[in-house]
Amino acid sequence: MKKQEIITFKVDRQLHDILKNIPNRSEFIRSAIINALGSTCPLCNGTGVLNPDQKGHWDEFTADHSLEMCDNCNELMLVCSRDR
């Protein structure tokens, strides 16, 4: 059996009140964290800020790529200009 680790964190009263009524809170929180990590920006790791080296890589990447609005879902997406 895999050894499980325990992680604790603080929440405000409002979030506590919401979470206390969720059956199997641990599974809910594990699932929410895994889903959030899967949606994290791979470049900045979710910080929202690029360090100078990351910015340099981003600038190189955007020389051949652009951000455009998707016609289907109206969300921004990366488009490679070489594919056109």
C-alpha positions in Angstrom: 0.0 0.0 0.0 1.2 3.5 -0.9 2.1 5.7 2.0 -0.1 8.7 2.0 1.1 12.2 3.1 -1.0 14.7 5.0 -1.1 18.3 3.9 -3.0 21.0 5.8 -4.0 24.5 4.8 -5.9 27.4 6.3 -9.2 28.6 4.8 -11.4 31.5 5.7 -14.7 30.9 7.5 -16.8 31.1 4.4 -14.8 28.4 2.5 -14.8 26.3 5.7 -18.6 26.5 5.9 -18.9 25.4 2.3 -16.4 22.6 2.5 -17.8 21.1 5.8 -21.0 20.0 4.0 -19.2 18.2 1.2 -19.2 14.5 1.6 -15.6 13.0 1.3 -13.9 16.4 1.4 -10.5 14.8 1.0 -11.4 13.3 -2.4 -13.1 16.6 -3.5 -10.0 18.6 -2.6 -7.6 16.1 -4.2 -9.6 16.2 -7.4 -9.8 20.0 -7.4 -6.0 20.3 -7.0 -5.3 17.8 -9.7 -7.7 19.5 -12.1 -6.2 22.9 -11.3 -2.6 21.7 -11.8 -3.7 20.3 -15.2 -4.8 23.8 -16.2 -1.7 25.7 -15.1 0.2 27.6 -17.6 3.3 25.5 -18.5 5.5 28.5 -19.0 4.9 30.5 -15.8 3.6 27.6 -13.6 0.5 29.6 -12.7 2.3 32.7 -11.3 1.1 34.9 -14.2 4.6 36.4 -14.4 7.5 35.4 -16.7 11.0 35.8 -15.5 13.5 37.4 -18.0 14.6 34.0 -19.4 11.0 32.8 -19.8 10.1 36.1 -21.5 13.0 35.6 -23.9 11.7 32.2 -24.9 8.2 33.6 -25.2 9.4 36.3 -27.5 11.1 33.8 -29.7 8.0 31.6 -29.8 5.7 34.5 -30.7 7.8 35.4 -33.7 5.9 32.5 -35.4 2.8 32.3 -33.3 -0.1 34.6 -32.4 -3.0 34.7 -30.0 -6.3 34.6 -31.8 -9.9 34.1 -30.8 -11.4 30.7 -31.5 -14.4 30.9 -33.8 -16.0 28.0 -32.0 -15.6 28.7 -28.3 -14.6 32.4 -28.3 -11.5 31.7 -26.2 -7.9 32.8 -27.0 -5.7 30.2 -28.6 -2.2 30.0 -29.9 -1.9 29.8 -33.7 1.3 28.9 -35.6 1.8 31.1 -38.6 3.7 28.3 -40.3 0.6 26.2 -40.5 -1.2 28.7 -42.7 
